[in-house]
């Protein structure tokens, strides 16, 4: 008899994150009940053996690993994870421990209200904060990125990669992501208005290197252009 589907799937996209997986898994399953939760690692064929570490952890924890070959894009990895998730509630977070697993219960609690579309782990609402070691360059980059996206949604931390949604609410076929800002894509393409922001402390990555570079910044600008075009077309159809 097959095992019942978990109540919660935590989707974690990875690329060269082997050193972060064990501490992430330990913190995650200290916070969430392993009997009702699965961790779904979506790995973009990391050369450092991230998938091998995930396979080792699967012997002791409810961990699945989906390896994508020939594709390396965070938003695409997240969508693959959303498509493969088995839980009714799905949490998306980074592997680098910048997102605190201890905040997941608060995100899921926000979804108990039926009118809430998404719960976002937010750095920019009262009670939220960013690691003091974050560089001025990353702070400025985040500020400019949020300012450019502000007309698309009132969500303060629309750049967040830490959020929870109901799997039944997802319409993955409408998504046209590019780059790494998948939460913004979900909010705008679904037309979600009721997004709850849960304050978190955003820490600098525990190990490994950031994937943010000039190429990703350029792709973000292209992504914004697509989203603004989508919003304008939708408004034209409604008028």
Buried (B, 14 or more C-beta within 10 A) or exposed (E): EEEEEBBBBBBBBBBBBBBBBEEBBEBBBEBBEBEEBBBBBBBBEBEBEBBEBBBBBBEEBBBBBBBBEEEEBBBBBBBBBBEEBBBBBBBBBBBBBBBBBBBBBBBBBBBEEEEBBBBBBBBBBEEBBBEEEBEEEBEEBBEEBBEEBEEBBEBBBBBBBBBBBBBEBBEEEEBEBBBBBBBBBBBBBBEBEEBBBBBBBBBBBBBBEEBBEEEBBEBBEEBBEBBBEBBEEEEEEEE
